[in-house]
Amino acid sequence: MQSKAETVEEYLASLPPDRREAVSALRAVILAYLPKGYKEGMQYGMIGYYIPLETFPNTYNKQPLAYAALASQKNYIALYLMSVYSGNEAWFRDAYQKTGKKLDMGKSCIRFKHIDDLALDVIGDAVALYTPEAFIAAYKHSRDRSSGVVS
């Protein structure tokens, strides 16, 4: 469910109170762990955390390089973590399992209904995994591999 909000503040204001509280709490965790150099803004109708085009303009879709996103969907809240889906999924699943919390993770997102459902320290560690420079390097490596370039 994409929002038409143009700012994070508009997005948050558009949410029902219970969703706003959960999204705001997770947003605070993301911002606390997010390495310097990423920006927060609206991206694809969600709250996005990305590398701005001024820093890295050479993306496949000419959009800022997405690193994480947060969205209120119809039946759940979704958290998208590119740091997990770029080779760290086994670590993430293991760390999450050790917390005793149930992980509801699909192919592209972590789904939850209440903030208490999340292992916030593990999510924070996942957000902190890549500096923008390291994430750009991983992105370039994956693009080279998908195009057949051997590096």
TAFENSUL-V842723 format. One record per helix or strand of 2 or more residues. SS is the DSSP state (helix for helix, strand for strand). FROM is the first residue (numbers start at 0). TO is the last residue. If there is no record, write none. Layout:
# TAFENSUL-V842723
ss->{SS;SS}
from->{FROM;FROM}
to->{TO;TO}
This chain:
# TAFENSUL-V842723
ss->{helix;helix;strand;strand;strand;strand;helix;helix;strand;helix;helix;helix}
from->{7;16;38;45;64;76;81;88;109;114;119;131}
to->{13;32;42;50;71;80;84;97;111;116;126;145}
